[in-house]
Structure formats: structure tokens, C-alpha cells
Amino acid sequence: MTLVSTEPSLDKEQLFEQELLPHADALYNFAYHLTYNEEDANDLVQETFMKAFRFINSFDSGTNAKAWLFKILKNGFINEYRKKKKEPNKVDYEDVLAYQDADEDKGAVVFDLREDIFDDMIGDEITIALNKLPIDFKTVILLCDIEGFSYEEISKIIDIPIGTVRSRLHRARNMLKESLSAYASKMGYKKSE
């Protein structure tokens, strides 16, 4: 006797639109925290969605789509990081000319997306302290404390045991605590005994 599901199955496009696309903003925020470059973050998210669509048959509908996408994004970031590390630095000749031709009297307007995203949420000191963390520790903090993933989900996203997730998270929080202790004192927080 063969059991046949009475639920209509989603085609590839529907599955992509319903389960994966809703996580675009969270993916962008994570990508931006990894790259701190709007263009690179957009490229990373686009690459993630392209890979997700290409391999959507390996995704089980109803499972944690966000964790699956974050794992693809994280792997893409690591691969790009390794690739860039091996390449010599490149300079666009047009950018150099544009910079030299720019009128120095006009003040350049610089937009920092981090200010828009975390306005009144995280102070500059916290952002600086977070940026100074080694990438392994920063990734765990971002996934846990910013994105709200469970230890199990983080373990699957970055391919490490749950014990290592807990250890890295503990060490990362201690590093942040150390680097922010003077700032906390200045803001009126007292050290607990």
C-alpha cells in the first residue's frame, strides 16, 4: 500500500517565494555585518539566493529556511574572503581619477548604513568593540544575539559542534565585556561584585 500526500506540493518558484525570500532583510543585515560594505553585502545576498534557487531541491519544505540560507551565505562569504586574500589588491583607475578631480571644498557626504540600522540601539563603542572581535567570535554573536538563532541552528550554520558554539559565545561575550568595561563605567554602570 502506497501513501500519497493530499497536500499540494509547491513548485520550485512558489517554494522559493514563500519560504526563502521573506528572509532577505535578515540575510542582508548579516551580510552587511560580515562585509561592512553595502555593495558587497548586496552581492553576497544575491549570490546566496542564486545558490538557494539552484539547489532548492535539497531544501526540505517546512524546515528552517532561515538557517539554510544563513549557512549558504556564510559559506559564500568564507569562499570570497579566501579568494580575495589570495588576490593582489586592485585599484580602479577611474576611481583614482574621480578622486583626484573631486573638488576638495565640497564636503563629501558619507552614509553609514549601520547608523540607520542600529540608530538608538547600539552605540558606536559597541559597534567598534563588535568589529574588533575575530570573525569566528563575531559570527557567533551576530547569529545568536542579533539574529536570534538557537545554539543548534548556529551549530548547523557554521558547521561546528554545539559545545564549540557555547564556548565561542561565552568567550566573545567576555571579550566584549572587557573592551566595553570603561565605556560602561562612563555611562554610569557599576561593576557587580
N, C-alpha and C positions, 0 to 999 in steps of 0.2 A: 504494500500500500504506500503510495507516494503522497506526501502532504504538499499542498500547493497554497502559497500565501494568497489571501484575498485582498491584501493591501496593494494598492497600485504602486509600482516601483517608479522612482524618479529617474528621468533620463539624465545624462551627463550634465547638460546645461542647467536643468532645474536644481539638481543636487548642488552644483557649484553656486548658483544664485541664492539658494535658500540656506545652505549650511556654511558656506565658506565666505562669501562676500560680506556678510554682516560683521566680520572681524577685521575689516580693512583699517579702521581707525586704530584699533589696538595694535595691529601689526605695524602701522606707521609709527606710532609712539615708541614701540620697542626698537624699530629700525633706527629711528632718529637718536635714541639714547645710545645705540651702538656706534653710529657713524658721526653724529653731531654735524651732519651736512644734509640739508633739505633735499638736494638733488640725489645724493647717494641713497638716502632713505627711500625716496620715491622709486629709484631704480631697484632697490632691494625688495620692496614690496611688490613691484611689478614682476620681477623675476620669480618671487615666491608664488604669486598667483598663476604665472605661466606654468611653473613646475607642478603646482597643485592640479591644474586643469589637465595637464598631460598625464599625470599619474592618478587621476581621480578614481580609477578602477581599483586601486589599492586602498582607498579610503572606505571604511565601513560606516555607512549611514547610521546616524544615531550615536556614534561615539564622539569623543571630544574633538571637534573640528578645530577649535582654537589651539589646542596643544599640538595637533598635527601640523597646522600652519606655522606655529612658532618654531617647531623643530626644523621645518624646511627653511624658514628664514634664517635661523641660527646657523644651519649648515652652509647656506649660501653666503652668509657674512664671513664665516671662517674660511671658506674656499677663496673668496675675493680678497680677504686680508692676506692669506698666504701668497696669492698670485701677485698682489701689489708689492709685497715685501721683497719678492724676487726681482721685480722690475726696477730699472733706474727711474729716478724722478723725471717727470715730463713737465715741460712748460709750454703753454700755448703762446706762440709768437704774437698772435692777435691780442691776447690779454696783456702782454707786456707793452705793446704799442698803445693800447687803450689806457693803460695805467699812466704811461708817460705823458700822453696827450691830455689827460684829465686836468681840469682847472683846479688847482690846489686851493683857490679861495673859496670854492663851493664846498661846504661840508658834506661829506658822504653820509647818507642815511643808512644805518645798519639795523636790520631787523633780526632779532633773536627769537626764534620760534619758542625756545624754552621759556622765555618771559611770558609769552602768550599762553602757553600750555599750563605753566605752573604759577601763574600770577596769583599771589596771595596764598599759595600752597607750600612752596618750598623756597626758602631764601637762597640768595646767591652762595652763601657759605656752605649750605647743604649740597647744592648742585656742584660746587667746586670739590667738596670732600668726596662726593659720589664719583665724580670724574677721575679723581686720583686713585681710586681703587683699581687693582689689577682686573683685567677683563673677566676672569673666571668668577671673582667675587662680585663684581658689578652686575654681571648677568644674573646671578642667583638673587641678588637684592631686587633687581628690576622685575624679575619674574614673580617673586614671592610678594614683595611689599608694594609694588606699583601695579602689577597686573593681577595679583591675587591667585596665582596658581598654587595648588597643593604641592606638598613635597613629592608625592608620587608623580604628578604631572611634570614637575620640573625635572625629576629623575629621567623621565622618558624623553623630554625635550632635549636635554643636553647630554644624554647617554652616560650618566654616572649613577652609582648606587645611591639609595635614599640616605644612607648614613653619611655619604660624602656631601649630599645636598645640605643636610643638617649642619655638618661641620663647617662647610663654606659659609653658610648663612650666619652661623654663630661668629665665625672669625670676621666676616665682612661687617657685621653689626658692631663688633668690638673695635674694628679699625675706624669705623665712622664715629663711634663714641669717643675714641682717643682724639681724632682730628677735630672733633666739634666741642670738646670739653671747654676750651677757652671761650668759644662763642656762646655756649650755654650759660656760662658764668656771667658773661657780659649782658645776656638777655634776662638775668635775674633768677636762673635756675640754680638750685643748691644741690651739691653732691650728697646723695643719700649715704648714710653710714652702713 
